[in-house]
Amino acid sequence: MKMLMGLRRGLWNYRSIALIILAPLLLLPLPLVIGTKEAECAFVLLLMATYWMTEVIPLPMTAMLPAILFPTFGIIKSSHVAKEYFKDFHFLLVGVICLATSIEKWGLHRRVALRLVTMVGVNPAWLMLGFMSGCAFISMWVQNTSAVAMVMPIVEAVLQQILKAKEEGFVCEDNPGLQLDETDNHFEKMKEAASDQKRPDVPEDTRVQIQTPSQSVEAQPGALSRCKQDLMMCKAMCLGIAYSSNIGGISTLPGTSPNLIFSEYLNQVYPNCNCINFANWLVLCLPISVIMLLLTWIWLYWLFFGSDFRFLCQRGGEQSQKEAAARKVIEEEYRSLGPMSSQEIVTAVVFVTMVLLWLTRSPGFMPGWASLFPHHTGYITDATVALLLGLLLFIIPAYGPSRQYEAMISWDNFQALMPWKVALLVGGGFALAEGTKESGLSLWVAELLTPLGELPVLATIAIACIIVTTVTEFASNAATITIFLPILSPLAEAIHVNPLYVLIPTTLCTSYSFLLPVSNPPNAIVFGYGHITVMDMVKAGLGVNVIGVLATLLAVTTWGVPLFSLNTYPDWAPLLPEFNSTAP
């Protein structure tokens, strides 16, 4: 019996090795039995999808498989595969990370977040909206993970101050409305779990320092006796921060990696498509973010605080002890920043300049500054702007001549924030997309999906959005979009629909990973504070997923249609007359 138990334990401990070996063995009939280029490319795609979704191999190393297998199968030469691993996307990413490095180094993010919070007030509901708005705005320009890491310590300080005010004698009332089933004893279990886990779900490369709940709870022995309303407030605040980082990230092209991957995929597969730029993406997605942010705020309030929305009409008036405590800590945090430093001013100027240059490069409704170079049409991209201004941050002196020269950011500062994992992962996705094109797999998939042309186009898009939203809960956002783009693009061609009509909503839906702590790093960071359980995140995330999918479908069927001419099949997409034709 002991030997059997030991064998089972050994097999379980080595389950990753078993999956690594079994996956290619089960897929071997594709290259060995069928033997066509399409089947060999399908072998690579399915193997990468399996490894990406299970993460039995580090994601960047799985992304290296095309560099090994495509030359082996004779699909693409090794020298040609290598070119796919560094694209215009990577230059844009480098420039954006340079700016994010300066923002974080000189503390501009704290000033922006605290200022937004003071503008909306300290009532728990308005305070939650303030923090969510601040986090969403920051995540428009930096990585979602970094945005959460910047805002959560401030949120935690405010929450601890509110709880401290309660411990000093303020007696709160239980939530009279609808709330999740929680008890005071349950928080003790949460504390123990948080102390044991020590944030196992937070990826090592996020490079953030988090104050764990075990530290804060032990410092306040009376915290276990807090009332249910306090517990609900902590849950709502934390989930609001996690969700708002993803919601804000979809607003801009550099805001999150799926957006950038989608943009570069279009440039690669449809080189004549020049319809996606920073300006029109912002016009499409900013309203989606605003709608999602407000509805998510209302959803979280209803779920955790109840159905009493009278606070919407009660701005001002006498503040409670907890509200006064929250205002005190926020004002103290803001005063501790002092006057705006010269480094923050320089960073803000570079930030505003970058955004303005992005918006005015080629806005669409009028000639942009790119038209000043008529003989170099299409040569200058958003990446050119980001890289130029990012380079300036390595040159501009941080201090005056009275001190030794030091640039605004150093290579070590940049290196600490640069997501090399994402860069390699995206490169693998581009190589995979090129392989599907060269092998003919994309055309084969298009023929296979032709029967979907019988369905209404909106139904097809909705099904694709739901599938992508489900998969992205268990796989990384970048891996999910990388897997689905080569599948959905032929689908759009097969049913004779503008590819943007299918690809834009599904790209946005890959960012809607709200259900689990392991769905994305922001969720994991927030979960690490110990205020929420997995079931809290599942219950709240289901509603936010529905909000996101519906808001996205609303956008692409209304203002997105004239913005990108979604109701016509574009001349930059291949025409497949033998397939069924369906108009949106």
C-alpha positions as CSV (number, residue, x, y, z in Angstrom):
1,M,0.0,0.0,0.0
2,K,2.8,2.4,0.9
3,M,4.5,1.6,-2.4
4,L,1.3,2.4,-4.3
5,M,0.8,5.6,-2.4
6,G,4.4,6.6,-3.1
7,L,3.9,5.8,-6.8
8,R,0.8,7.9,-6.9
9,R,2.5,10.8,-5.2
10,G,5.5,10.5,-7.6
11,L,3.2,10.6,-10.6
12,W,1.3,13.6,-9.2
13,N,4.5,15.4,-8.5
14,Y,5.7,14.8,-12.1
15,R,2.4,15.4,-13.8
16,S,3.9,18.4,-15.7
17,I,6.5,16.1,-17.2
18,A,3.7,13.6,-18.1
19,L,1.7,16.3,-19.9
20,I,4.8,17.6,-21.7
21,I,5.5,14.1,-23.1
22,L,1.9,13.0,-23.7
23,A,0.7,16.1,-25.6
24,P,3.1,15.7,-28.6
25,L,2.6,11.9,-28.6
26,L,-1.2,12.3,-28.8
27,L,-0.8,14.8,-31.6
28,L,1.8,12.8,-33.6
29,P,-0.8,11.3,-36.0
30,L,-1.2,14.8,-37.6
31,P,2.4,15.0,-39.0
32,L,2.9,11.2,-39.3
33,V,-0.4,9.9,-40.7
34,I,-1.8,12.9,-42.5
35,G,1.6,14.4,-43.3
36,T,0.4,17.6,-45.1
37,K,1.9,21.1,-44.4
38,E,-1.5,22.1,-42.9
39,A,-1.5,19.1,-40.5
40,E,2.1,19.8,-39.5
41,C,1.3,23.4,-38.7
42,A,-1.8,22.3,-36.8
43,F,0.4,20.0,-34.8
44,V,2.5,23.0,-33.8
45,L,-0.5,25.2,-33.1
46,L,-2.3,22.6,-30.9
47,L,0.9,21.7,-29.0
48,M,1.6,25.4,-28.3
49,A,-2.1,26.0,-27.2
50,T,-1.9,23.0,-24.8
51,Y,1.4,24.2,-23.3
52,W,0.2,27.8,-23.1
53,M,-3.1,26.9,-21.4
54,T,-1.5,24.5,-18.9
55,E,1.7,26.4,-18.4
56,V,3.7,23.2,-17.9
57,I,6.5,25.0,-19.7
58,P,7.2,28.8,-19.1
59,L,5.1,30.8,-21.6
60,P,8.1,32.4,-23.3
61,M,9.8,29.1,-23.9
62,T,6.6,27.7,-25.4
63,A,6.7,30.7,-27.7
64,M,10.1,29.4,-29.0
65,L,8.6,26.2,-30.5
66,P,7.9,27.7,-34.0
67,A,11.6,28.5,-34.2
68,I,12.3,24.8,-33.7
69,L,9.4,23.0,-35.4
70,F,8.7,25.2,-38.4
71,P,12.2,24.7,-39.9
72,T,12.0,21.0,-38.9
73,F,8.8,20.5,-40.8
74,G,10.0,22.6,-43.8
75,I,7.2,25.2,-43.3
76,I,9.4,28.3,-42.8
77,K,13.2,28.7,-42.9
78,S,14.9,29.3,-39.6
79,S,16.2,32.7,-40.7
80,H,12.6,33.8,-41.7
81,V,11.1,32.6,-38.4
82,A,13.6,34.6,-36.5
83,K,12.4,37.8,-38.2
84,E,8.9,37.3,-36.7
85,Y,10.2,37.6,-33.1
86,F,10.9,41.3,-33.2
87,K,8.3,43.6,-34.8
88,D,7.1,47.2,-34.7
89,F,5.1,46.1,-31.6
90,H,8.3,45.6,-29.6
91,F,9.5,49.1,-30.3
92,L,6.2,50.5,-29.2
93,L,6.4,48.4,-26.0
94,V,9.9,49.6,-25.3
95,G,8.8,53.3,-25.6
96,V,5.8,52.9,-23.4
97,I,7.7,51.1,-20.7
98,C,10.3,53.9,-20.7
99,L,7.5,56.3,-19.9
100,A,6.0,54.0,-17.3
101,T,9.4,53.7,-15.7
102,S,9.7,57.4,-15.3
103,I,6.1,57.7,-14.0
104,E,6.8,55.1,-11.4
105,K,10.3,56.3,-10.5
106,W,9.2,59.8,-9.8
107,G,5.8,59.0,-8.2
108,L,3.6,60.8,-10.7
109,H,1.1,57.9,-10.5
110,R,0.5,58.4,-6.8
111,R,-0.2,62.1,-7.3
112,V,-2.7,61.3,-10.1
113,A,-4.5,58.6,-8.1
114,L,-4.7,60.6,-4.9
115,R,-6.0,63.6,-6.8
116,L,-8.7,61.7,-8.5
117,V,-9.8,60.2,-5.1
118,T,-10.0,63.6,-3.4
119,M,-12.2,64.8,-6.3
120,V,-14.9,62.2,-5.8
121,G,-15.1,62.3,-2.0
122,V,-14.7,59.7,0.8
123,N,-18.1,58.1,1.1
124,P,-17.3,54.4,0.6
125,A,-19.2,54.2,-2.7
126,W,-17.6,57.4,-4.1
127,L,-14.3,56.4,-2.7
128,M,-14.5,53.1,-4.6
129,L,-15.3,55.0,-7.8
130,G,-12.4,57.3,-7.2
131,F,-9.9,54.5,-6.8
132,M,-11.3,52.6,-9.7
133,S,-11.1,55.7,-11.9
134,G,-7.6,56.4,-10.9
135,C,-6.5,52.8,-11.5
136,A,-8.3,52.6,-14.8
137,F,-6.6,55.9,-16.0
138,I,-3.1,54.7,-15.0
139,S,-3.6,51.3,-16.7
140,M,-4.4,53.1,-19.9
141,W,-0.7,54.0,-20.1
142,V,1.2,51.4,-18.1
143,Q,0.9,47.6,-17.6
144,N,-2.3,46.5,-15.8
145,T,-0.1,44.7,-13.2
146,S,1.9,47.9,-12.5
147,A,-1.2,50.0,-12.2
148,V,-2.6,47.6,-9.5
149,A,0.7,47.5,-7.7
150,M,0.8,51.3,-7.7
151,V,-2.8,51.8,-6.4
152,M,-3.3,48.9,-4.0
153,P,-0.9,50.1,-1.2
154,I,-2.9,53.4,-1.1
155,V,-6.2,51.5,-1.0
156,E,-4.9,49.3,1.8
157,A,-3.7,52.3,3.8
158,V,-7.2,53.9,3.5
159,L,-9.0,50.7,4.4
160,Q,-6.8,50.2,7.5
161,Q,-7.4,53.7,8.6
162,I,-11.2,53.2,8.2
163,L,-11.0,50.0,10.2
164,K,-8.9,51.7,12.9
165,A,-11.6,54.4,13.2
166,K,-14.2,51.7,13.8
167,E,-11.9,50.0,16.4
168,E,-11.7,53.3,18.3
169,G,-15.4,53.2,19.1
170,F,-17.4,53.7,16.0
171,V,-20.2,51.1,15.8
172,C,-21.4,50.3,12.4
173,E,-24.7,48.7,11.3
174,D,-25.0,45.5,9.3
175,N,-25.8,45.9,5.7
176,P,-29.6,46.0,5.4
177,G,-29.6,45.1,1.7
178,L,-28.4,42.1,-0.4
179,Q,-24.9,40.9,0.4
180,L,-22.8,37.8,-0.1
181,D,-23.1,35.1,2.5
182,E,-20.3,35.9,4.9
183,T,-19.7,35.6,8.7
184,D,-17.2,37.1,11.1
185,N,-15.7,33.6,11.5
186,H,-15.1,33.4,7.8
187,F,-12.6,36.3,7.9
188,E,-10.5,34.3,10.4
189,K,-10.3,31.5,7.8
190,M,-9.3,34.1,5.2
191,K,-6.6,35.4,7.4
192,E,-5.2,31.9,8.0
193,A,-5.3,31.1,4.3
194,A,-3.6,34.3,3.4
195,S,-0.9,33.7,6.0
196,D,-0.3,30.1,4.7
197,Q,-0.3,30.9,1.0
198,K,1.9,34.0,1.0
199,R,0.5,35.0,-2.4
200,P,1.3,31.8,-4.4
201,D,-0.6,33.0,-7.5
202,V,1.4,36.3,-8.0
203,P,3.9,35.7,-10.8
204,E,7.5,36.2,-9.8
205,D,8.2,38.7,-12.5
206,T,5.6,41.3,-11.5
207,R,8.3,42.8,-9.2
208,V,6.0,44.5,-6.8
209,Q,6.0,44.7,-3.0
210,I,2.7,43.9,-1.4
211,Q,1.7,44.4,2.2
212,T,0.1,41.1,3.0
213,P,-2.9,40.8,5.2
214,S,-1.0,38.7,7.7
215,Q,1.1,41.8,8.5
216,S,-1.9,44.2,8.7
217,V,-4.1,41.9,10.7
218,E,-1.5,40.9,13.2
219,A,-0.8,44.6,13.8
220,Q,-4.4,45.1,14.7
221,P,-5.7,42.3,16.9
222,G,-9.2,43.8,16.9
223,A,-9.6,43.5,13.2
224,L,-11.2,40.1,13.5
225,S,-14.2,41.6,15.2
226,R,-15.1,44.1,12.5
227,C,-18.6,44.1,11.3
228,K,-20.0,42.7,8.1
229,Q,-20.2,46.1,6.4
230,D,-16.5,46.6,6.9
231,L,-15.8,43.2,5.4
232,M,-18.0,44.0,2.4
233,M,-16.3,47.4,1.9
234,C,-12.9,45.7,1.8
235,K,-14.1,43.1,-0.7
236,A,-15.7,45.7,-3.0
237,M,-12.7,48.0,-3.0
238,C,-10.2,45.3,-3.8
239,L,-12.3,43.8,-6.6
240,G,-12.9,47.2,-8.0
241,I,-9.2,47.8,-8.3
242,A,-8.5,44.5,-10.0
243,Y,-11.3,44.9,-12.5
244,S,-10.7,48.6,-13.2
245,S,-7.1,47.9,-14.3
246,N,-8.3,45.5,-17.0
247,I,-11.2,47.9,-17.9
248,G,-8.8,50.8,-18.3
249,G,-6.2,48.9,-20.2
250,I,-8.5,48.2,-23.2
251,S,-9.0,51.9,-23.9
252,T,-5.6,52.5,-25.6
253,L,-3.5,50.3,-28.0
254,P,-0.5,50.3,-25.6
255,G,-2.7,49.8,-22.6
256,T,-2.6,46.0,-22.6
257,S,-0.8,43.4,-24.6
258,P,-3.8,41.8,-26.5
259,N,-4.4,45.2,-28.1
260,L,-0.8,45.5,-29.3
261,I,-0.8,41.9,-30.5
262,F,-4.0,42.5,-32.5
263,S,-2.6,45.7,-34.0
264,E,0.7,44.0,-35.1
265,Y,-1.2,40.9,-36.4
266,L,-3.3,43.2,-38.7
267,N,-0.1,44.8,-40.0
268,Q,1.4,41.3,-40.7
269,V,-1.6,39.5,-42.2
270,Y,-3.3,42.5,-43.8
271,P,-0.4,44.9,-44.7
272,N,-2.7,47.2,-46.7
273,C,-5.0,47.7,-43.7
274,N,-4.2,51.2,-42.3
275,C,-7.4,51.6,-40.4
276,I,-6.3,51.0,-36.8
277,N,-4.4,53.8,-35.0
278,F,-4.2,55.2,-31.5
279,A,-6.9,57.9,-32.2
280,N,-9.7,55.8,-33.6
281,W,-9.0,52.9,-31.2
282,L,-9.5,55.5,-28.3
283,V,-12.7,56.7,-29.9
284,L,-14.1,53.2,-30.0
285,C,-12.8,51.8,-26.7
286,L,-12.9,54.7,-24.3
287,P,-16.7,54.8,-24.2
288,I,-16.6,51.0,-23.6
289,S,-14.3,51.5,-20.7
290,V,-16.4,54.3,-19.2
291,I,-19.6,52.2,-19.6
292,M,-18.0,49.1,-18.1
293,L,-16.4,51.1,-15.2
294,L,-19.7,52.7,-14.2
295,L,-21.7,49.5,-14.5
296,T,-19.1,47.5,-12.7
297,W,-19.0,50.1,-9.9
298,I,-22.8,49.9,-9.6
299,W,-22.7,46.0,-9.8
300,L,-20.1,45.8,-7.0
301,Y,-22.0,48.3,-4.8
302,W,-25.2,46.3,-5.2
303,L,-23.5,43.0,-4.6
304,F,-21.6,44.0,-1.5
305,F,-23.3,47.1,0.0
306,G,-27.0,46.5,-0.9
307,S,-29.6,48.1,-3.1
308,D,-29.7,51.5,-1.4
309,F,-28.5,53.9,-4.0
310,R,-29.6,57.1,-2.2
311,F,-25.9,58.0,-1.9
312,L,-26.1,59.1,-5.6
313,C,-28.1,62.1,-4.5
314,Q,-26.3,62.8,-1.2
315,R,-23.0,64.5,-2.0
316,G,-21.7,66.6,0.9
317,G,-23.2,66.9,4.3
318,E,-21.8,65.8,7.6
319,Q,-19.2,63.0,7.4
320,S,-19.2,59.9,9.5
321,Q,-16.2,59.0,11.6
322,K,-15.0,56.4,9.1
323,E,-15.3,58.9,6.2
324,A,-13.3,61.5,8.2
325,A,-10.6,58.9,8.8
326,A,-10.5,58.1,5.1
327,R,-10.2,61.7,4.2
328,K,-7.5,62.3,6.8
329,V,-5.3,59.5,5.4
330,I,-5.8,60.5,1.8
331,E,-5.0,64.2,2.6
332,E,-1.9,63.1,4.6
333,E,-0.7,60.9,1.7
334,Y,-1.2,63.8,-0.8
335,R,0.5,66.3,1.5
336,S,3.4,63.9,1.9
337,L,4.1,64.2,-1.8
338,G,4.9,67.9,-1.4
339,P,4.8,70.3,-4.4
340,M,5.2,68.8,-7.8
341,S,8.8,68.1,-8.5
342,S,10.7,69.1,-11.7
343,Q,11.0,65.4,-12.5
344,E,7.3,64.9,-12.3
345,I,6.7,67.9,-14.5
346,V,9.1,66.6,-17.1
347,T,7.4,63.2,-17.0
348,A,4.0,64.8,-17.3
349,V,5.1,66.9,-20.3
350,V,6.6,63.8,-22.1
351,F,3.4,61.9,-21.3
352,V,1.1,64.6,-22.7
353,T,3.3,65.0,-25.7
354,M,3.3,61.3,-26.5
355,V,-0.5,61.1,-26.3
356,L,-1.0,64.3,-28.5
357,L,1.4,62.9,-31.1
358,W,-0.4,59.6,-31.1
359,L,-3.8,61.3,-31.4
360,T,-2.8,63.7,-34.2
361,R,-0.5,61.4,-36.3
362,S,-3.3,60.2,-38.5
363,P,-6.7,60.9,-36.9
364,G,-8.7,60.0,-40.0
365,F,-11.1,62.9,-40.1
366,M,-8.3,65.4,-40.9
367,P,-4.7,65.3,-42.1
368,G,-2.4,64.5,-39.3
369,W,1.2,65.6,-38.8
370,A,2.3,62.4,-40.6
371,S,1.2,64.1,-43.8
372,L,4.2,66.4,-43.5
373,F,6.2,63.5,-44.8
374,P,4.3,62.8,-48.1
375,H,7.1,60.8,-49.6
376,H,7.3,58.4,-46.6
377,T,3.6,57.4,-46.2
378,G,3.3,54.6,-43.7
379,Y,6.9,54.8,-42.6
380,I,6.2,56.5,-39.3
381,T,4.0,54.7,-36.7
382,D,3.0,55.1,-33.1
383,A,6.1,53.1,-32.2
384,T,8.3,55.8,-33.8
385,V,6.8,58.4,-31.4
386,A,7.0,56.2,-28.3
387,L,10.6,55.2,-29.0
388,L,11.7,58.8,-29.7
389,L,10.2,60.1,-26.4
390,G,11.4,57.0,-24.5
391,L,14.9,57.7,-25.7
392,L,14.7,61.3,-24.6
393,L,14.0,60.1,-21.0
394,F,17.5,58.5,-21.1
395,I,19.0,61.9,-22.0
396,I,17.0,64.6,-20.2
397,P,18.8,65.4,-16.9
398,A,16.9,64.7,-13.8
399,Y,18.5,67.4,-11.8
400,G,20.0,70.9,-12.4
401,P,23.7,71.6,-13.0
402,S,24.4,71.8,-9.3
403,R,24.3,68.1,-9.1
404,Q,26.1,65.3,-11.0
405,Y,24.4,64.5,-14.2
406,E,21.8,61.8,-14.0
407,A,19.2,61.0,-16.6
408,M,15.4,60.8,-15.9
409,I,15.6,57.0,-16.1
410,S,18.5,54.5,-16.2
411,W,18.8,51.2,-18.0
412,D,18.5,49.4,-14.6
413,N,15.2,51.2,-13.9
414,F,13.9,50.3,-17.4
415,Q,15.1,46.7,-17.1
416,A,13.1,46.2,-13.9
417,L,9.8,47.0,-15.6
418,M,10.4,45.7,-19.1
419,P,8.2,42.6,-19.6
420,W,10.6,40.5,-21.6
421,K,8.2,37.5,-21.1
422,V,5.5,39.3,-23.0
423,A,7.9,40.4,-25.7
424,L,8.9,36.7,-26.4
425,L,5.4,35.4,-26.1
426,V,4.1,37.9,-28.7
427,G,7.0,37.0,-31.0
428,G,6.0,33.4,-30.8
429,G,2.4,34.4,-31.7
430,F,3.6,36.3,-34.8
431,A,5.7,33.3,-35.9
432,L,2.7,31.0,-35.4
433,A,0.5,33.4,-37.5
434,E,3.1,33.4,-40.3
435,G,3.3,29.6,-40.2
436,T,-0.5,29.2,-40.5
437,K,-0.4,31.5,-43.6
438,E,2.6,29.8,-45.3
439,S,1.4,26.3,-44.6
440,G,-2.2,27.0,-45.9
441,L,-3.7,26.1,-42.5
442,S,-5.5,29.4,-42.4
443,L,-7.2,28.8,-45.8
444,W,-8.2,25.2,-44.6
445,V,-9.7,26.7,-41.5
446,A,-11.6,29.2,-43.6
447,E,-13.1,26.4,-45.7
448,L,-14.0,24.4,-42.6
449,L,-15.8,27.4,-41.0
450,T,-17.8,28.3,-44.0
451,P,-21.1,26.8,-42.7
452,L,-21.1,29.5,-40.0
453,G,-22.0,31.9,-42.7
454,E,-25.6,30.6,-42.3
455,L,-25.8,32.2,-38.8
456,P,-26.5,35.9,-38.2
457,V,-23.2,37.7,-38.1
458,L,-23.9,39.1,-34.6
459,A,-24.6,35.6,-33.3
460,T,-21.3,34.4,-34.7
461,I,-19.4,37.3,-33.1
462,A,-21.2,36.8,-29.8
463,I,-20.3,33.1,-29.7
464,A,-16.7,33.9,-30.5
465,C,-16.7,36.5,-27.7
466,I,-18.1,34.1,-25.2
467,I,-15.6,31.4,-26.1
468,V,-12.6,33.7,-25.9
469,T,-13.9,35.2,-22.6
470,T,-14.1,31.6,-21.2
471,V,-10.7,30.5,-22.4
472,T,-8.9,33.7,-21.1
473,E,-10.0,32.8,-17.6
474,F,-7.7,29.9,-17.6
475,A,-4.9,31.0,-20.0
476,S,-3.0,34.2,-20.1
477,N,-4.5,37.1,-22.1
478,A,-1.6,37.3,-24.5
479,A,-1.6,33.5,-25.1
480,T,-5.4,33.5,-25.7
481,I,-5.4,36.2,-28.3
482,T,-2.3,34.7,-30.0
483,I,-4.1,31.3,-30.3
484,F,-7.4,32.8,-31.6
485,L,-6.3,35.4,-34.1
486,P,-5.2,32.9,-36.7
487,I,-8.5,31.1,-36.3
488,L,-10.9,34.0,-36.2
489,S,-9.3,35.9,-39.1
490,P,-10.1,33.0,-41.6
491,L,-13.5,32.7,-40.0
492,A,-14.3,36.3,-41.0
493,E,-13.0,35.8,-44.5
494,A,-15.1,32.6,-44.8
495,I,-18.4,34.2,-44.0
496,H,-17.4,37.3,-46.0
497,V,-17.5,39.8,-43.1
498,N,-15.0,42.6,-42.4
499,P,-12.3,40.9,-40.3
500,L,-12.3,43.9,-37.9
501,Y,-16.0,43.1,-37.1
502,V,-14.8,39.8,-35.6
503,L,-11.3,40.5,-34.4
504,I,-11.9,43.8,-32.5
505,P,-14.6,42.5,-30.1
506,T,-12.8,39.2,-29.5
507,T,-9.5,41.1,-28.9
508,L,-11.3,43.2,-26.2
509,C,-12.9,40.1,-24.7
510,T,-9.5,38.5,-24.0
511,S,-8.9,41.2,-21.4
512,Y,-12.1,40.2,-19.6
513,S,-10.5,37.7,-17.2
514,F,-12.3,38.6,-14.0
515,L,-13.3,35.2,-12.5
516,L,-10.2,33.7,-10.8
517,P,-7.1,34.9,-9.0
518,V,-5.0,33.0,-11.5
519,S,-6.7,34.6,-14.5
520,N,-4.2,37.5,-14.6
521,P,-1.6,39.1,-12.4
522,P,-3.8,42.0,-11.2
523,N,-6.4,39.5,-9.8
524,A,-3.6,37.6,-8.1
525,I,-2.1,40.7,-6.5
526,V,-5.4,41.9,-5.1
527,F,-6.3,38.4,-3.9
528,G,-2.9,38.3,-2.0
529,Y,-4.2,41.0,0.4
530,G,-6.5,38.5,1.9
531,H,-9.7,40.5,1.9
532,I,-11.5,38.4,-0.7
533,T,-12.0,34.7,-1.4
534,V,-12.1,32.8,-4.7
535,M,-15.9,32.6,-4.5
536,D,-16.2,36.3,-4.0
537,M,-14.2,36.9,-7.2
538,V,-16.2,34.3,-9.2
539,K,-19.6,35.8,-8.1
540,A,-18.5,39.4,-8.9
541,G,-16.6,38.4,-12.0
542,L,-19.5,36.7,-13.7
543,G,-21.5,39.9,-13.7
544,V,-18.5,42.0,-14.9
545,N,-17.9,39.5,-17.7
546,V,-21.5,39.9,-18.9
547,I,-21.2,43.7,-18.7
548,G,-18.0,43.6,-20.7
549,V,-19.3,41.3,-23.5
550,L,-22.6,43.3,-23.8
551,A,-20.8,46.7,-23.8
552,T,-18.4,45.4,-26.5
553,L,-21.2,44.1,-28.7
554,L,-23.0,47.4,-28.3
555,A,-19.9,49.3,-29.4
556,V,-19.1,47.3,-32.5
557,T,-22.7,47.4,-33.7
558,T,-23.3,51.1,-33.2
559,W,-20.5,53.7,-33.2
560,G,-17.9,51.1,-34.3
561,V,-19.7,50.6,-37.7
562,P,-19.0,54.1,-39.2
563,L,-15.7,54.4,-37.5
564,F,-14.2,51.3,-39.2
565,S,-16.7,50.7,-42.0
566,L,-17.6,47.4,-40.5
567,N,-20.7,46.9,-42.7
568,T,-18.6,46.5,-45.8
569,Y,-16.1,43.9,-46.8
570,P,-12.8,45.8,-47.3
571,D,-10.6,45.7,-50.3
572,W,-7.5,44.9,-48.1
573,A,-8.9,41.5,-47.1
574,P,-8.7,38.6,-49.5
575,L,-11.9,37.9,-51.5
576,L,-13.1,34.3,-51.4
577,P,-16.1,34.3,-53.8
578,E,-16.6,30.6,-53.6
579,F,-17.6,30.9,-49.9
580,N,-21.1,31.9,-48.7
581,S,-21.5,35.7,-48.5
582,T,-23.2,37.3,-45.5
583,A,-23.5,41.0,-44.8
584,P,-23.6,42.3,-41.3
